[in-house]
Amino acid sequence: MSKFLFSEFERTSPTAWKQKIQVDLKGADYNETLLSKTNEGITIKPFYTKEDRTHYKINTPREDFKICQTIIVSDEKKANTLTLDAIERGATAIQFIAKKKFDYTVLLNEIDFKSLTIYLKLDFLDDLFINEISKYINSNKCFFQIDIIGNLAEDGNWFVNLKEDYSKLQNVVEYVENSISVSGDLYQNAGANIVQQLAYSLAHANEYLNYFGAESASKIHFQFSVGSNYFHEIAKLRAFRILWESLLIEYRVENIEAHIFAQPSTRNKTIYDYNVNMLRTTSECMSAILGGSNTIANISYDKIYAESNGFGERISRNQLLILQQESGFKDSQNIAEGSYYIESLTEQMAEKALIIFKQIEKGGGFLKQLKEGNIQRKIKENATKEEAQFNDNELILLGTNLQPNKENFMKGSLELDPFVKQRNIKTLFPPIIRKRLSENIEKKRLKNEQ
């Protein structure tokens, strides 16, 4: 029956479609009128056909994505209670963030390490402490988000110094699985475009491969932030899997897939009309799922200006639960395969990122380019361009630079400072600064509030 139906229609070639469009344009130039370019130089066409398929085989996760709840560790007993509650309410992964050493026996009490995926993000470097925790948990589902290069890039300084940081990390890598993290989220939240994020994350990871050798590849995992450009963000994550696999081939390493921990971006989040943040994070979580993330940690709608609270955390967790359990996104990491548009985007992104990666390596590697300020300069150039587009209403944040609610006042509701903070400390080089697009306009609105 299906063959009969389709035999009634003649196949139309891309050339024929283009000729028909050219006629309908009535003399207007096809390329100038209908082709557009993104900030990354990606060409967007008005239509795509199967000729745009690249047939890349992307190794997406075999298991469904994990729903992660982020918990700040300040009081171990309270954090443990929050953890058990989050698990009871549907979380299948937990990210602990700690600024100092803690009693991990209290924090991890009654937790089933065999079923739960754990991420430990420590804002300090203590190799002995990390090794202790690893032995206590004794699970390959435990990931230590340790990134000495990422800390250097964001802080402008090592934890101690280059030699000691690498020495301590070496002690960890030698005994601990999943012990090296690459903070690709930093570049997105600082204003890098998608191609830059891919290239810098790859070059960042290559620094670890160069230092620790090819055998460390299985211990490296990645953090990415996902923005609101829906299809492009799906393609970004898929493109990175291609790039990582290609890099490992050069090291003669096979069958190691990129493990991706994804979160919605904070760059496009706002303090005014903050409920719109829920719409943004929903779209971004969808991109993260379809892009093939292993774990997704949603952020609450009020994260940038409010203390952590049960309501915001419950909403953010439930967004992922609804997507997974009620919206058809369960086991959907490879759904994008075969999409002409997404495959075309993926190929272009990977190719352009590889060019930048090769330039970085030719220039001495990521660390050298970072110390010389070249990475920071390139990110700032794109961030400045985005800010100009935002100011000119070419880049829209609903409720902020389009249809703002004039009756929405926030001066008395800010529990946290949502703006970039000035730091008066000496650094080895200018750090990469995370900054939200709407900060300047929000400062003006706050100042004008009665």
Buried (B, 14 or more C-beta within 10 A) or exposed (E): EEEEEEEEEEEEEBEEEBEEBBEEEEEEEBEEEBEEEBBBEBEBBEEBEEEBBBEBEBBBBEEBBBBBBBBBBEEBEBBBEBBBBBBEBBBBBBBBBBEEBBEBEEBBBEBEBEEBBBBBBBEEBBBEBBBEBBEEBEBEBBBBBBBBBBBBBBBBBBBEEEEBBBEBBEBBBEEBBBBBBBBBBBBBBBBBBBBBBBBBBBBBBBBBBBBBEBEBBBBBBBBBBBBBBBBBBBBBBBBBBBBBBEBBEEBEBEEBBBBBBBBBBBBBBBBBBBEBBBEBBBBBBBBBBBBBBBBBBBBBBBBBBBEBEEEBBBBBBBBBBEBBEEEEBEEBBBBBBEBBBBBBBBBBBBBBBBEBBEEBBEEEBBBBBBEEEBBBEBBBBBBEBBBEBBEEEEBBBEBBBEEBEEEBEBEEEBEEEBBEEEEEEEEBBEBBBBBBBBBBBBEEBBEEEE
